[in-house]
């Protein structure tokens, strides 16, 4: 019974709207991380060039980030292929 109460409390807490200040701080942290990662990536590879391989190199030891990037890139490729197929079919239907 205690577990059910804890779950209900947690669910209620998670469904609440976050404070704007919390979102602002979180956004600042994420943007700062991305900015620093991109700056490092530009120093790793060709000077003043941002390459995906350089970002892969920097996150290679963080398995969660590396696999997430890999998943997102494969999904992006699948979407590109689907869009291309849709665009190829669309003109012939007219």
C-alpha positions in Angstrom: 0.0 0.0 0.0 2.9 2.4 0.8 4.3 1.8 -2.6 1.0 2.8 -4.3 0.9 6.0 -2.3 4.5 6.8 -3.3 3.7 6.1 -7.0 0.6 8.3 -6.9 2.6 11.1 -5.2 5.4 10.8 -7.8 2.9 10.7 -10.7 1.2 13.9 -9.4 4.6 15.6 -9.0 5.7 14.6 -12.5 2.5 15.9 -14.1 2.8 19.3 -12.6 4.0 22.2 -14.9 7.6 23.1 -14.1 8.5 26.6 -13.0 9.6 28.9 -15.7 12.8 29.6 -13.8 13.6 25.9 -13.7 13.2 25.6 -17.5 15.3 28.7 -18.0 18.1 27.2 -15.9 17.9 23.9 -17.6 18.0 25.5 -21.0 21.0 27.6 -20.0 22.8 24.4 -18.9 22.0 22.5 -22.0 23.0 25.4 -24.3 26.2 25.9 -22.5 27.1 22.2 -22.8 26.3 22.2 -26.5 28.4 25.4 -27.0 31.4 24.0 -25.1 31.2 20.6 -26.9 31.1 22.4 -30.3 34.0 24.6 -29.4 36.0 21.5 -28.3 35.0 19.7 -31.5 36.3 22.6 -33.6 39.7 22.3 -31.9 39.9 18.5 -32.3 39.6 18.2 -36.0 40.2 20.7 -38.8 40.6 24.2 -37.3 37.4 26.3 -37.3 35.4 23.4 -38.8 32.7 21.6 -37.0 32.4 17.9 -38.1 30.2 15.2 -36.8 33.2 12.8 -36.5 34.8 15.2 -34.1 31.7 15.2 -31.9 31.7 11.4 -32.0 35.3 11.4 -31.0 34.6 13.6 -28.0 31.6 11.6 -26.7 33.1 8.1 -27.6 33.6 7.1 -23.9 30.1 8.1 -22.8 28.1 5.1 -24.1 24.7 6.6 -23.4 25.4 9.8 -25.4 27.2 7.9 -28.1 24.4 5.4 -28.7 21.8 8.2 -28.5 23.6 10.2 -31.2 23.9 7.1 -33.3 20.2 6.4 -32.9 19.2 10.0 -33.8 21.4 10.0 -36.9 19.9 6.7 -38.1 16.4 8.1 -37.5 17.3 11.2 -39.4 18.5 9.1 -42.3 15.3 7.1 -42.3 13.3 10.3 -42.3 15.3 11.7 -45.3 14.7 8.5 -47.2 11.0 8.5 -46.4 10.7 12.2 -47.5 12.5 11.4 -50.7 10.2 8.5 -51.5 7.2 10.7 -50.7 8.4 13.5 -52.9 9.1 11.0 -55.7 5.6 9.6 -55.5 3.8 13.0 -55.1 4.5 14.5 -58.6 3.3 11.3 -60.4 -0.1 11.5 -58.5 -0.9 14.9 -60.1 
